């Protein structure tokens, strides 16, 4: 326990004075198997050799064993240290290192070596950079298109608050999916995501779709932080008003006892209800389960997204044809 506390202090010095929250026993539907496969070890070795960072490790994702065994990795660019201190996040907070301009090429090489079909690129917040790190996203997209053109690309970006032109440059680079997580409902924003603004995150998603309607847009929220079902549904409505195609909903798990407390474990049945409600509101896809994370099953979800869009277009065409026939 002492080692865990020291580790937490080093990564999250800003949380040292936070109250210690009780650790809730995880229900059976949250537990996962420890990673131990040949593919998992291959991925881990390559990531280490290339000197890359992954959100899988830095955010202590419970799905790392399953994802890495399938050679699916979410790469975290621009270092392993964030300039913000969200109450839910396990990524270290502090002064970041200089940008590694060779990082995009190393990511593309890794994707090619692994035979990656679909890659997710995310980053820490870099409020210290003039462009918020947007150029590094663009360079990663370009490097991947050059070295492994068959790999589809999903970006999960920060909010680039106050960074003029940052979002526009990434959309111009044409990722297949643009993801920016809302993270939680509006009432909890100051508590859970104090460095961000709920309306601003919605505006980012709306602008991305307006700039290039062909790019799929995606966002995710956590539950179990004290939100009500009505507030989750309102967040869904807000995302649909921003023309978001795909929403992910998953259980919040506290990285340490000094992070935001888990208020409750949402049941699988409730997650299924959220999935059905989301689909009824017009999302092309809704991933909603206790272990759902932004990048969980991202490869399969991209295929489903394309299929859902095609189905919707075909249905619209049939409706117009029937209307013209009357």
C-alpha positions in Angstrom: 0.0 0.0 0.0 2.9 2.4 0.8 4.4 1.8 -2.6 1.1 2.6 -4.3 0.7 5.8 -2.3 4.2 7.0 -3.2 3.5 6.2 -6.9 0.3 8.2 -6.7 2.1 11.2 -5.1 4.7 11.2 -7.9 2.1 11.1 -10.7 -0.5 13.3 -9.1 1.1 15.8 -6.6 -2.0 18.0 -7.0 -4.2 15.3 -5.4 -2.1 14.8 -2.2 -4.4 16.9 -0.1 -7.6 15.3 -1.5 -9.6 13.2 1.0 -9.0 9.4 0.8 -12.2 7.8 -0.6 -13.3 4.3 0.4 -12.4 1.6 -2.1 -15.6 -0.2 -3.3 -15.5 -3.9 -4.0 -15.9 -4.4 -7.8 -18.9 -6.5 -8.9 -18.3 -9.6 -10.9 -19.1 -7.9 -14.2 -16.1 -5.6 -13.8 -13.4 -8.2 -13.2 -11.1 -9.0 -16.1 -8.3 -11.6 -16.7 -4.7 -10.7 -16.2 -2.9 -10.2 -19.6 -0.7 -13.1 -20.6 -0.6 -14.0 -24.3 2.2 -14.1 -26.9 0.6 -11.2 -28.9 0.3 -9.1 -25.7 4.0 -9.5 -25.0 4.9 -8.8 -28.6 3.0 -5.5 -28.4 4.5 -4.5 -25.1 8.0 -5.2 -26.4 7.5 -3.1 -29.5 6.0 -0.2 -27.6 9.0 -0.2 -25.3 11.5 -0.5 -28.1 10.0 2.4 -30.0 9.8 4.6 -26.9 6.1 5.2 -27.3 3.4 5.8 -24.7 0.0 4.3 -24.6 -3.2 5.4 -22.9 -3.8 1.7 -22.2 -0.9 1.8 -19.7 -1.0 5.4 -18.5 -4.7 5.4 -17.8 -4.6 1.9 -16.3 -7.2 0.6 -18.7 -8.9 -2.7 -17.6 -9.1 -3.9 -21.2 -5.4 -3.8 -21.9 -5.0 -7.6 -22.0 -7.8 -8.1 -24.4 -6.9 -5.2 -26.7 -3.1 -5.9 -26.9 -3.7 -9.6 -27.4 -5.6 -8.5 -30.6 -2.7 -6.1 -31.4 -5.0 -3.1 -30.9 -3.1 -0.2 -29.2 -4.2 3.3 -28.4 -1.1 5.4 -28.8 -0.7 8.5 -26.6 1.4 11.2 -28.3 3.1 14.3 -27.0 4.6 12.6 -23.9 3.3 11.0 -20.7 2.7 14.2 -18.7 -0.5 16.3 -18.9 -0.8 20.0 -18.2 -4.2 19.5 -16.6 -5.4 17.6 -13.6 -8.8 16.1 -14.2 -10.3 14.4 -11.2 -10.8 11.1 -13.0 -7.6 10.6 -14.9 -4.6 8.5 -14.1 -2.2 10.2 -16.5 0.6 12.0 -14.7 0.3 15.7 -14.2 3.2 18.2 -14.4 5.6 19.9 -16.7 5.8 18.0 -20.0 9.0 17.1 -21.9 9.8 18.7 -25.3 7.9 17.3 -28.3 9.4 14.3 -30.0 9.2 15.2 -33.6 10.2 11.6 -34.6 7.2 10.2 -32.8 4.8 10.1 -35.9 7.3 8.0 -37.9 7.8 5.6 -34.9 4.1 5.2 -34.6 3.6 4.5 -38.3 6.5 2.0 -38.2 4.9 0.2 -35.2 1.5 0.0 -36.9 3.2 -1.4 -40.0 5.1 -4.0 -38.0 2.0 -5.1 -36.1 -0.2 -5.2 -39.2 -2.6 -2.8 -37.4 -5.9 -2.5 -39.2 -7.2 0.4 -37.1 -5.2 2.7 -34.9 -6.4 5.2 -32.2 -4.2 8.2 -31.5 -4.8 10.3 -28.4 -2.7 12.7 -26.4 -2.1 14.4 -23.1 -3.3 18.0 -22.9 -0.5 20.3 -24.0 -1.7 23.8 -23.0 1.9 24.8 -23.1 2.2 24.5 -26.9 1.0 27.3 -29.2 -1.0 24.8 -31.3 -2.0 22.6 -28.4 -0.2 19.7 -30.1 -2.4 19.7 -33.1 0.5 19.6 -35.6 1.7 16.3 -34.0 -1.7 14.8 -34.7 -1.5 15.9 -38.3 2.0 14.5 -38.7 0.9 11.2 -37.2 -2.0 11.0 -39.8 0.4 11.8 -42.6 3.0 9.3 -41.5 0.4 6.5 -41.2 -1.1 7.3 -44.6 2.4 7.1 -46.1 3.8 4.0 -44.4 0.6 1.9 -43.9 -2.2 3.3 -46.1 -4.5 0.4 -45.3 -4.6 1.3 -41.6 -7.7 3.3 -40.7 -7.1 6.2 -38.3 -9.1 7.4 -35.3 -8.0 10.5 -33.3 -9.1 11.2 -29.8 -8.2 14.8 -29.1 -8.1 17.2 -26.2 -10.2 20.4 -26.5 -7.5 22.7 -27.8 -9.0 25.5 -25.7 -7.9 28.9 -27.1 -5.7 27.3 -29.8 -6.9 29.0 -33.1 -6.9 26.6 -36.1 -5.9 23.5 -34.1 -9.1 21.6 -34.7 -9.4 22.7 -38.4 -5.9 21.4 -39.2 -6.7 18.0 -37.9 -10.0 17.7 -39.8 -8.2 18.8 -42.9 -5.8 15.9 -42.4 -8.8 13.6 -42.8 -8.8 11.0 -40.0 -11.5 8.3 -40.5 -12.9 9.1 -37.0 -12.7 12.2 -35.0 -13.3 11.6 -31.3 -13.5 14.1 -28.5 -14.8 12.9 -25.2 -17.5 14.8 -23.2 -16.4 12.6 -20.3 -19.3 13.4 -17.9 -22.6 15.3 -17.6 -22.7 19.1 -17.5 -23.5 19.4 -13.7 -20.3 17.5 -12.8 -17.9 19.4 -15.1 -16.3 21.7 -12.6 -15.8 18.8 -10.2 -14.6 16.2 -12.7 -13.1 18.1 -15.6 -12.2 21.5 -14.1 -9.9 22.7 -16.9 -12.6 22.2 -19.6 -16.1 23.6 -20.5 -19.0 21.4 -21.4 -20.3 23.8 -24.2 -16.8 24.1 -25.7 -16.5 20.3 -26.0 -19.9 20.1 -27.7 -18.8 22.9 -30.1 -15.6 21.1 -31.1 -17.6 18.1 -32.1 -20.2 20.2 -34.0 -17.4 22.1 -35.8 -15.6 18.9 -36.8 -18.8 17.5 -38.5 -19.5 20.9 -40.2 -16.0 21.1 -41.6 -16.1 17.6 -43.1 -19.4 15.7 -42.9 -17.8 12.5 -44.3 -15.7 12.0 -41.1 -17.4 10.0 -38.4 -17.6 11.9 -35.1 -17.5 10.2 -31.7 -17.7 11.0 -28.0 -17.8 9.2 -24.7 -19.0 9.6 -21.2 -18.3 7.8 -17.9 -21.1 6.8 -15.5 -21.0 6.0 -11.8 -19.8 9.5 -10.8 -23.1 10.6 -9.3 -25.1 11.5 -12.4 -28.7 10.6 -12.9 -30.2 8.7 -15.8 -32.0 11.9 -16.9 -28.7 13.7 -17.0 -27.1 11.0 -19.1 -30.0 11.2 -21.6 -29.6 15.0 -21.7 -25.9 14.5 -22.6 -27.0 12.2 -25.4 -29.4 14.8 -26.7 -26.6 17.4 -26.5 -24.3 15.2 -28.5 -26.9 14.5 -31.1 -27.5 18.2 -31.4 -23.8 18.4 -32.3 -24.3 15.7 -35.0 -22.2 13.1 -33.2 -22.5 9.7 -34.9 -21.2 7.4 -32.1 -21.4 7.5 -28.3 -19.5 5.3 -25.8 -20.7 4.9 -22.3 -18.7 3.0 -19.6 -18.3 2.6 -15.9 -15.9 5.0 -14.1 -13.2 3.3 -12.2 -11.1 5.4 -9.8 -7.4 5.0 -10.4 -6.5 5.8 -6.8 -8.4 6.6 -3.5 -7.6 10.3 -4.0 -9.2 10.6 -7.4 -12.9 11.3 -7.8 -14.9 8.7 -5.9 -17.0 6.0 -7.5 -20.6 6.7 -6.4 -22.0 3.4 -7.6 -21.5 0.6 -10.1 -24.0 0.8 -12.9 -25.5 -2.5 -13.7 -25.2 -4.2 -17.2 -29.0 -3.9 -17.5 -28.8 -0.1 -17.1 -26.1 0.0 -19.7 -28.3 -1.9 -22.1 -31.1 0.6 -21.5 -28.7 3.5 -22.3 -27.7 1.7 -25.5 -31.3 1.3 -26.7 -32.1 4.9 -25.8 -29.1 6.1 -27.7 -30.1 4.2 -30.8 -33.6 5.6 -30.6 -32.1 9.1 -30.6 -30.4 8.6 -33.9 -26.8 7.6 -33.1 -25.4 5.4 -35.7 -23.7 3.3 -33.0 -23.9 3.1 -29.2 -21.3 1.1 -27.2 -22.6 0.9 -23.7 -21.3 -1.6 -21.1 -19.4 -1.6 -17.8 -16.0 -2.1 -19.5 -16.6 0.1 -22.5 -13.9 2.7 -23.1 -13.3 5.1 -26.0 -11.0 2.8 -27.9 -12.5 -0.6 -26.8 -13.2 -2.7 -29.9 -12.5 0.4 -32.0 -11.6 -1.7 -35.1 -14.9 -3.6 -35.0 -16.8 -0.5 -34.2 -15.5 1.3 -37.2 -16.8 -1.5 -39.5 -20.2 -1.3 -37.7 -20.2 2.5 -38.2 -19.6 2.3 -41.9 -22.4 -0.4 -42.2 -24.8 1.7 -40.1 -24.2 4.8 -42.3 -24.8 2.8 -45.5 -28.0 1.3 -44.1 -29.2 4.8 -43.1 -28.5 6.2 -46.5 -30.3 3.3 -48.2 -33.3 3.7 -46.0 -33.4 7.4 -46.8 -33.1 6.7 -50.5 -36.0 4.2 -50.3 -38.2 6.7 -48.4 -37.5 9.4 -51.1 -38.3 6.9 -53.9 -41.6 5.9 -52.2 -42.5 9.5 -51.7 -41.8 10.3 -55.4 -44.0 7.3 -56.4 -47.0 8.6 -54.6 
